[in-house]
Amino acid sequence: MLTPLTELLGCRYPVIQTAMGWVADPALVAATGNAGGFGFLAGAVMTLDEIEKGILDIKSRTDAPFGVNFHMYVPYAEAIVDLCIEHQVRAVSYSRSPSAPSIAKLKAAGIVCIPTVGACKHAVRAVELGADALVVQGGEGGGHTGSVATSILLAQVCEAVSVPVAAAGGFRNGSGLIAALAMGAHGIAMGTRFLLTEESPVPRATKLVYLQTPPEQIVVSNRLDGLPQRMIANGYLARLINASQVGLLMRALRNGLAFTRMTGTSMWAMLRSAWRMRRSGDLSLGQTLMAANAPMMIQEAMVHGHPEDGILPSGQVAGLIDDLPTVEVLVSGIMKEAEATLERLGQHRKPSTIGGTPHDSL
Ligand SMILES: Cc1cc2nc3c(=O)[nH]c(=O)nc-3n(C[C@H](O)[C@H](O)[C@H](O)COP(=O)(O)O)c2cc1C
């Protein structure tokens, strides 16, 4: 299935596996590429060295093109840009735009810039800054998310911009892909569905919690870093909600320190980049200082397999998922179902008779 998005990304199918901290590792990204989709490495929670090793690891597992996701708030964001250019990755994704010169540098090197946006005004701004395509994530999507549902946001963005768009937030199957294409998107991007696959590195105990949670228990909270994030309502989130402001600040400081240790940067460098981010964007200083909170709180469930001791970012779509297929089975199943959906819709166009009158039901 070819669309402007598959042409831009060089993949067989218009199906993107989005970046997820601690989840989108080289094995998952390579499996997605081998299955015909397009995967993004979760560079936002990696050191520079780990990102480079990740890129090389993916290349050793597949010839398929892939991308790297990163966050602007890490002090070595510019070095990540250089790394992506050096290794000629096909695309980069981000949610806060890198500086205009960095975007220009990436584009000059032929790297596709495809940020994720959760609001129409951010989509317009991202295209003005040079985005080649967009992942448009509606409010039902996992992790940081906006307040407008996918069905509304997608329509808004498709009218406002003319670059290829992947619809995200709530997708899991082939009929969803066809629905997105019908609404003007050029493909779908999925996080939660890929988290719930065999290749995903998330420990089984944590995956089982996702499989057992109904959609109404997958809620939005801003207690992590002051920004709305969608996650499973578990005991850890309840403790965050009940914590005092001082308690939250202490936790943010602890996580900030842990993040600097993990990434090998100094607190001072983190503070400087937080300050730069605050000046260039619409985040408060408090929000930028807490930016390291989410990655550290996710780790406990995603890496150590203690789903009650960390946060579980999730799209509401987890409430509709009850299996852990391989990525190959998932992607080929999506494409088969997409074909079947098109055929089913085509049948509505055959003349039928209702009450004896020839009738075209579409
Ligand atoms: C566990 C988890 C971790 C995530 N981490 C990141 C991240 O590091 N960077 C990012 O840009 N988006 C992140 N996201 C958002 C996803 O990339 C994607 O946009 C979202 O999951 C799409 O909605 P869906 O879950 O309904 O498919 C994360 C989502 C989840 C569920």
The ligand as a Gaussian input file, in Angstrom:
#p B3LYP/6-31G(d) Opt

LIG

0 1
 C        4.836000       3.598000      27.188000
 C        4.854000       4.812000      26.297000
 C        6.002000       5.572000      26.228000
 C        6.063000       6.686000      25.366000
 N        7.231000       7.385000      25.260000
 C        7.349000       8.342000      24.313000
 C        8.611000       8.963000      24.059000
 O        9.629000       8.635000      24.688000
 N        8.673000       9.928000      23.100000
 C        7.541000      10.287000      22.374000
 O        7.652000      11.174000      21.515000
 N        6.345000       9.717000      22.595000
 C        6.223000       8.742000      23.525000
 N        5.009000       8.123000      23.710000
 C        3.870000       8.442000      22.817000
 C        3.857000       7.440000      21.643000
 O        5.032000       7.594000      20.876000
 C        2.636000       7.595000      20.691000
 O        2.581000       8.906000      20.193000
 C        1.322000       7.207000      21.346000
 O        1.489000       6.006000      22.074000
 C        0.232000       6.988000      20.280000
 O       -1.000000       6.611000      20.830000
 P       -1.472000       5.062000      21.023000
 O       -0.804000       4.617000      22.259000
 O       -2.963000       5.150000      21.153000
 O       -1.042000       4.284000      19.821000
 C        4.917000       7.047000      24.592000
 C        3.746000       6.266000      24.701000
 C        3.700000       5.163000      25.525000
 C        2.439000       4.324000      25.569000

